[in-house]
């Protein structure tokens, strides 16, 4: 009886762990889709770009962008479904918006009042995933908003 209970609990926890994806898995899975465009800029690449940005990328250490806007509708729908199941993994929802056929979620991972990651997930006709890693404050984001 105890073995059956342990076995059932083990299955339950394994199912919970496999239910959602994380951001990196989502990026890897859809970056190989037909007509998908993806760019990864690591710390080394960012060091070359920063001198040309007028300090707009202050605090950003890496960036990943996935654009699925040119993909088939079935791929966009699959992306939308899987992006809804993203495990939070310490992310806080900064913004969630639904308008017509477009969904936008902005997630942040904050440690000691410093934003460590900013994730932008969009679904609908213009599916995209943007992941920005680094160390920047809320005032850095406000400064960028004012410039744009």
ChimeraX attribute file (.defattr): number of C-alpha atoms within 10 A of each C-alpha:
attribute: neighborCount
match mode: 1-to-1
recipient: residues
	/A:1	6
	/A:2	7
	/A:3	8
	/A:4	9
	/A:5	10
	/A:6	11
	/A:7	11
	/A:8	12
	/A:9	12
	/A:10	12
	/A:11	12
	/A:12	11
	/A:13	11
	/A:14	11
	/A:15	11
	/A:16	10
	/A:17	11
	/A:18	9
	/A:19	12
	/A:20	17
	/A:21	17
	/A:22	14
	/A:23	19
	/A:24	10
	/A:25	12
	/A:26	17
	/A:27	19
	/A:28	12
	/A:29	11
	/A:30	20
	/A:31	18
	/A:32	11
	/A:33	13
	/A:34	12
	/A:35	13
	/A:36	18
	/A:37	17
	/A:38	18
	/A:39	12
	/A:40	14
	/A:41	15
	/A:42	14
	/A:43	15
	/A:44	10
	/A:45	13
	/A:46	16
	/A:47	13
	/A:48	9
	/A:49	12
	/A:50	15
	/A:51	11
	/A:52	9
	/A:53	9
	/A:54	8
	/A:55	9
	/A:56	15
	/A:57	18
	/A:58	13
	/A:59	16
	/A:60	19
	/A:61	21
	/A:62	19
	/A:63	20
	/A:64	17
	/A:65	18
	/A:66	21
	/A:67	19
	/A:68	26
	/A:69	18
	/A:70	15
	/A:71	17
	/A:72	14
	/A:73	14
	/A:74	9
	/A:75	18
	/A:76	21
	/A:77	15
	/A:78	12
	/A:79	23
	/A:80	19
	/A:81	12
	/A:82	15
	/A:83	20
	/A:84	14
	/A:85	12
	/A:86	15
	/A:87	15
	/A:88	15
	/A:89	10
	/A:90	11
	/A:91	16
	/A:92	13
	/A:93	14
	/A:94	13
	/A:95	11
	/A:96	13
	/A:97	11
	/A:98	12
	/A:99	8
	/A:100	7
	/A:101	9
	/A:102	14
	/A:103	18
	/A:104	17
	/A:105	18
	/A:106	19
	/A:107	20
	/A:108	22
	/A:109	19
	/A:110	17
	/A:111	11
	/A:112	6
	/A:113	11
	/A:114	14
	/A:115	20
	/A:116	20
	/A:117	21
	/A:118	21
	/A:119	22
	/A:120	18
	/A:121	21
	/A:122	24
	/A:123	24
	/A:124	20
	/A:125	17
	/A:126	15
	/A:127	24
	/A:128	23
	/A:129	23
	/A:130	20
	/A:131	21
	/A:132	20
	/A:133	20
	/A:134	18
	/A:135	17
	/A:136	20
	/A:137	15
	/A:138	10
	/A:139	9
	/A:140	15
	/A:141	12
	/A:142	10
	/A:143	12
	/A:144	11
	/A:145	9
	/A:146	7
	/A:147	7
	/A:148	5
